[in-house]
């Protein structure tokens, strides 16, 4: 069906409205990512302080007893998105977790999930999600989420009857050139290489480290803060990459809308020129007809 000039004008106005919405979403993605980037940097400084405390503890107490290699339970904390408009963000992470678990079968796995949409994606991959937490709605919510996850991991550890559990974090983080990269970071048991590096690292201060707490209580406090900082950073990195994924998707949508707008504008110019040409031809034909008429007697 041939399009009229009025139809093209209405479609152009509608597409321009869509472009305005897409541009607004793109701008919000850039604005929302900045506070989470700052939070990730801040918690990294706090995490370094925790590691310094662990370094002081190991310098004063000596090497720790080797942990048992038998893992009674494996816990994976998966960070997803509930905000939408970020493509297949949840599905890609869920598939990566599935592959990771399949490569290490034989250990009972408990899945803790952040985001209802991520829970659906994990269930599609065959996981039974034990607990689902709400994602952080703002930077202030990162601390709430990290505290909830830390408390839940404590409950799982106590329920394991003092047996060893393995804790891993699955999330999307910034890789090289700020490109999103899927990560599965192991938190517990502590990496032996990390403990070895901290134990062999020279204590640079002339004042030897000293603590008054019972060693077991101090060590548990340091491990809890290590978990909290790692969970906080993972949540912040997940929010940064989520907004980056949304920004990339909005940029693609904006480009598609711009292409469609250009097509509509081209069609409108062509149709307007055709109508102008038709009207000019009508005027010329009418003028020629008047010239050919004989004067009335």
Secondary structure, 3 states (H helix, E strand, C coil): CCCCHHHHHHHHHHHHHHHHHHHHHHHHHHHHHHHHHHHHHHHHHHHHHHHHHHHHHHHHHCCCCCCCCCCCEEEEEEECCCCCCCCCHHHHHHHHHHHHHHCCCCCCEEEEEECHHHHHHHHHCCCCEEEEECCCCCCHHHHHHHHHHHHHHHHHHHHCCCCCEEEEEEEEEECHHHCEEEEEEEEECCCHHHHHHHHHCCCCCCCCCCCCCCHHHHHHHHHHHHHHHHHHHHHHHHHHHHHHHHHHHHHHHHHHHHHHHHHHHHHHHHHHHHHHHHHHHHHHHHHHHHHHCCCCC
